[in-house]
């Protein structure tokens, strides 16, 4: 069964931030020199400032229900959707990884693993949890991909990458995933065909929450409905 994340682009968020910072520094410096050249010297304010009183009492820590990191720093596999009753565990294409994917395994799922590996290192990949199941010809794969996010919002950028490539597919319908700011679900109406094999239809969803990017992939020998992919995406986001 094919597992088909598209080639990974470099994070647009990081590039945009870097470009904006560079342009802002240059533009701000030039403008500042021009304005100051026409001004009279201005007296500086006194250095002494009123002291700000420190608030009394202790800050009450967030409860487990309020602190999302308590949930996402634990075992990510517990946040994945459960295999439906009657479905069988996914076959060899999911791998024997006890529900985890390390950096090399996750990069290997892309069309260009070498480039994906380098991008994931730069984007501070932390870990990924994966599950999947099969019911007849229908197969489902779900991944929760977590990033360290010390430099920028890599999970948001990863979801954006998935949406970018899904949008490029011909004959594709898309919808916003309820309960998310910009999560999207896609159904590809045209199947992949190969002589001697049944047609392969696909659907996918990409969203993010906090430091986790969510990927949902569905494959079947017959067209996949909007209801199917939306149900999976909504229920997976609710668990986060």
N, C-alpha and C positions, 0 to 999 in steps of 0.2 A: 504494500500500500504506500503510495508516494506521500512524503511529508514535505511540504513545499513552502517554507518561508522564502521570500524573494531576496535578491541581493541587498545587502545593507548599505544605506547611504551614511555618510558622516553626519553627525548630529547637527541639525540646522540651528538649534537653539544656541549652542556654544559658539558657532561661527558668527551668528547674528550679534550676540553679545560682544564678542571680540571686535567685530567691525564697528559696531556702534560706539564702543568705548574709545577706539582709535580716532574715529571721526569726531567724536565729541570733544576729545582732548585737543585736537588740532584746531577745530572751529572755535572752541572756547578760548584758547590761548590767543589766537589772532584777534578775535573780537575784543578781548580784554585789553590788549595793547592799544588798539585803536581808540577805545573809549577813554582809557587812562591818559592818553596823550593830550586830550583836549580838556582835562579837568584840573582844577586847582587842588593842591594837597588837602586831604581831609584829616581832621584830628581823629586819632584813635580813641575808642571808648576806654574808660578806666578798666584795669584788669580785675579789680575787686568786684565780685558779684554776690548777691544775696545767697546765703547758704540754704540749700533745700533740705528740709527735715526728712529723715528716713521714716518710712511707714512702720507702724508698730504691728506686732503679731507675726504669725507664721503663715506662709502660703500653703494652703491645703493641696496636697498632691491630687492629680487626676485619678479618678477611679479606673478600674480595668475597662469599664464600658466606654469611658471618655478618651482614654489614652490608646490611640490606634497602634502605636509602636509596640505596646505589650503584646498585641496580637500578631503583628507582622514580624517581630523579632523571634518568635517561637518557631514551631515546626510548620513551615508553609504548606506541607502536604495535607495538614488538617483543614486548610482553607479551600482546598480543591473540591469541586462537586464530586459527589459519590457516584460510583457506578450504579446505573439503574438495575432494578431487579430483573433477572432474565437475560441481561447482557453479559457477554464474556469479556474478559480482560483483553486489551489490544494485543495484537500479534507482535512479530519480530520488529516491525517498524518502530515500535515504542522503545524497545530495548529492555534489557534486564538491569535496571538501574535503581531499583527500590524506590522509585518515585522522584529521584533527583537527577538533574542534569548539570554537570560541571561546565566550565568555560569551553573546553575543547569539544565536548559532546554537543553543546548548544550551537557553537560556531559551525560544527559539521553538518547541521541541518540546513544551512544556507547554500545557495547555488555556488558561491565563491567563499569557501570556508576560510581561506587565508586572509582575505580582506575583512571578513566578518570578525575574525579573531582579533585583529588589530583594532578595529573599531570598538569592540566590546571591552577591550582592555582600557582604551582611552575613555570610554563611557562609564568606567568603574562598575562593570558587571560584578555582582556579589554571588548570586546563586539562582537556580531555577528549579521549581517543582513542577512535575508533569504527571498527568493521568490520561487515560484513554480507554475506550471500550468499543466493542463491535456488536451490532445487532443485524443479522443478515448481511446485506451488502453495505449497510450504513456503518461508518466508523467516525469516531469523535476523538479529537485530541485537544487537551487544554493545558496551557502553560502559564505559570505565574513566574515572571522574570523580575528579580529584585536587583536594584542598583544601590550603590553606597551614597550617591548624590552629595558628595562633598564639594563639587564644583558647580553643578547645574542640575536641572530637572531632567535627568536621563530617561526616567520612565515615561514622562510625557513625550519626549523626543522619539522613543522607541515605538510608542503607539502611533505617533504621527508617521513614522516610516512605514509601518504596516498599512496604514490607511492610504498613503501615497501610492504604494504598489497595487493595492486592491483597486483603487480608482482607475489605474491605467489599464485594467482588463476590459476588453470589449464585452458588450452585452451584460452589463453588471447593474444591479439595482442596489441602493444603499439607504439606510435609515439610521437615525440617531438612537443610541441605546438609552432607554429611559433610566433616570437616576444618575446619569453621568453628564459632565459638562460638554465633552466632545467625543465620547466613545461612539464608534460606528460599527454597524453590521452590514455585510455584503452577501449577496447571492449572485453567483455567476451562472447565467442562463445557458451559455454554450458549454457543452462538455468537452473534455479532452478525449480524443479518440486515437486508437492504435489498432491495426489489424490483428484479429484474433482475441481481442479483449472487449469487455463491455465498456460502454461510454462511462466516463468518470466526471460526474458533476461535483461542484465544490461550493462551499460557503465559508465565510470567515468573519470574525469580529475582533476589533482592536480597541482597547480602552486602557485607562490607567487610574490608579488611586494611590496617592502618597508616593512611595518609592517602588511600587510594583506595577509593571506592565502586564496586561492580560491579553492572551492570545487564545482564540477559540477557532478550531478548524473542523469542518465537517465534510465528509466525502460520501457519495452514494452513486449507485448505478442509474438512479432516476433523479429527476429534478428535486432540489431541496427547497422547502418552503420558507418564506419569511418567518412564519411562526416558529419553526424549528430552531433556526439560528438565533432569533431574538430571545426565545425562552432560555436557551443555554447561556447566552451572554448576560441577560438580566439576573438569572439565578446565581451565576458565578460572581457578578459584581456585588450582589447582596451579601455574599459570604465574606466580602472584604470590608 
